[in-house]
Amino acid sequence: MAKKVANSAGRFGVRYGNMLRKKVNTVESTSRAKHKCPYCGKEGKVKRVAYGIWKCNSCEKVFVGKAYKPY
């Protein structure tokens, strides 16, 4: 039997309902996606440090943005 590949909300199993697991999946996928730095312009170097705080690993700039997206 083939093993099913789960998304990031697969850790909840069958709990919490289908719609809430879909929302968690979209929020986590957008926050962990590759983002472009507004200062140096490099793609994929921006990481989320905390709630609304983002840091570029290339130019070491720390800036604020939205909770799950840097712009």
Buried (B, 14 or more C-beta within 10 A) or exposed (E): EEEEEEEBBEEBEEEEEEEEBEEBBEBBEEBEEEBBBBEEEEEEBBBBEEEBEBBBEBEEBEBEBEEBBBE
